[in-house]
Every structure is written in C-alpha cells, then in structure tokens.
C-alpha cells in the first residue's frame, strides 16, 4: 500500500511539474488568428506565430523549449503568441492571404499588429536561440524586414545571402531568391559546391537551373550520388529543373532554355518520353511567343501521333491553338485533331464543345460556310454559343 502511495504521489508531482512548466512557458492563444491580431492591435504588441504540425517530430521536440520559464517570460512580455497547424485549412488560408510559403517545420513568424511580416526564423532547438530570434524580431536594424534594403545597399556576407534567399522563398519572391543565390554561388569555390552546406542550399533554396551550383551538380551527378544517394540527388535536381520551368520567369523562357531543362531531366534519369510530356506546353507556348506557328503545330502533332489522346485532351489542345496561336496556319491541323476526337464517340456535351472549336478553327482560316455549319451542329446538340 505504501509503495502504491509513493507511485501516486510521484505521478501527481509529475503532473504538477508539467502544468507548471506549461504555465511558465509561452502562453499560446487558442483563439482564431483574426482575434489574435485584434488583441495585438489593442495592446500594441507584435505577434509570434509558430507554424507546426502535430506529426512533425522536430516540432514535438520544441515543446519543452517553448515551455521553458525563461522563454515564456521573454515572449509573454513582448509578444502575443499563437501556434497554427499547417494541416488546417484556416492556417493555409492565413498563409495564402499573406502570400507566405512554408519551406520546413517548425517555422517561426513574427508580425506587427497589422499582419506585416517583420521577421522569420528556422531555429535551432535551444532556449537561447528561441529568445535570440525574438530579440532580433524586435530590433529594426537586424530583423528580416530590413533584408531587402540591406541587400540593395551591398550586404553580401554568405550567411546573410542564405538568410535573404530563405526569406525570399517564404515571401514567394523568386526574383530576389535567384539574385541572392547567384551572388552566394559566385562567392563559393567550385571545390565547395558539393559540400554539406551547399547541398542543403540546393535542397532548400536554389530555384534556378542556371545557378552555378546547380550547373556544377548537373555536370557531376555521380559525385552527388555517391555523397548523398542516387534518389535524393535525382529529387533535388528534378525539383530545381521543374521549379525553373514553371516559375513566373519560366513562362518567358526561350525554346532553347526549355530544351535545356528537358535535356537536364533526361540527364538525371527521367524517361525521355516523360520529360518531353513535361515540357510540351512550355515548348508550344514558347513557339507561339516567337510567332513560329508551324513549329508549334509540329511539336503538338508529334505528341498527338505518339499517344492515344482522350476527347478532353483533344478539346484542350484545340482550344489552346484556337485561342493562343499567333496566326491561322495551324487551323487545318486543329480541324484534323477535332475530327479524330469526334471519331471517339464523345458525349453530346463533348460533341457540342468540339463543334464549337471546329467552328472557331474554320472561322480563323476564312472558311465561313464551314464555320457556320459547325456552329449549327453545336447549337443542335443543345449548347448555344
């Protein structure tokens, strides 16, 4: 009986200790984020937000640190604090409203009461580090909010460029990210491109396939495969190539650059047919921009002849050419694609859509009578245009 009593008393002491630690640590508000900022505006305090996931073991490891009395004393006195689960729609809506990207967890974000991002941190797990990040967030001279102006004024230390590139990722400023990482790469000796630090930079920060560190990687794949594994190497390279292709900048790539990306995909081990599929639309749009309609037609027609397209796919490419082609040279081929789709016995709705595109293609090529007949067929199928 005495032994049981000792165990119960020990358990009770542990619960009290945990409760005390939680009370002593950061007091995270559980109210909706809008209410948190209302409180911040009322009190004039900035807001500390931890972006986390309950399934993230690194996030879980921070719990004792954030419950530390010294951390709590600092944050509770200086900030209104909350934590947001990355898996919740409300969290994603908040991040989208601020145009923020989460590169890894946990992510510490610091806002002024008007929801402007002041500072970010991807912290080491120690009380001193967590307090240091909060201190930096309160300092107008060093917080992340000043990084762009400091960069423009010539600050170029490697650590600063890494931090600025990460801020640019978080704030979805691809142009700033690329500039910072290109400056960083130019500071590095090629002999260091494959070291652990620069491998992490390739994983987390590089978004541009033309970055010197990535170009080195593409020319020394075996070195990276040996050091970091074949699959991680392929994934990192593929991410950078695809990020480049589908970035805002990538939408203006010349055909030569798009073909560079395609060749890069093949080089890292992507099946050539798969690589060609991935760059198909960028290639066609690049030909449109260059007013090379015949090449756009040939590229898409090769795709059509090499694959069994579905009715929705035929409809998509027909609309693409009818709406985006710089001239009517493609119209006869569009008519051919639509007739192939009609031979697949599409539904009435699909037929109507196809005849509408057929009418557009005929109209573009000056075949007014054929265009009118196709439009009448579309209308007869119950779809008015």
Secondary structure, 3 states (H helix, E strand, C coil): CHHHHHHHHHHHHHHHHHHHHHHHCCCEECCCHHHHHHHHHHHCCEEEEEEECCCCHHHHHCHHHHCCHHHHHHHHHHEEEEEEECCCHHHHHHHHHCCCCCCCCCEEEEECCCCCEEEEECCCCCHHHHHHHHHHHCCCCCCHHHHHHHHHCCCCCHHHHHHHHHHHHHCCCHHHHHHHHHHHHHHCCHHHCCCHHHHHHHHHCCCCCCCHHHHHHHHCHHHHHHHHCHHHHHHHHHHHHHHHHCCCCHHHCCHHHHHHHHHHHHHCCCCHHHHHHHHHHHHHHHHHHCCCHHHHHHHHHHHHHHCCCCHHHHHHHHHHHHHHCCCHHHHHHHHHHHHHHHCCCCCHHHHHHHHHHHHHHHHHCCCHHHHHHHHHHHHHCCCCC
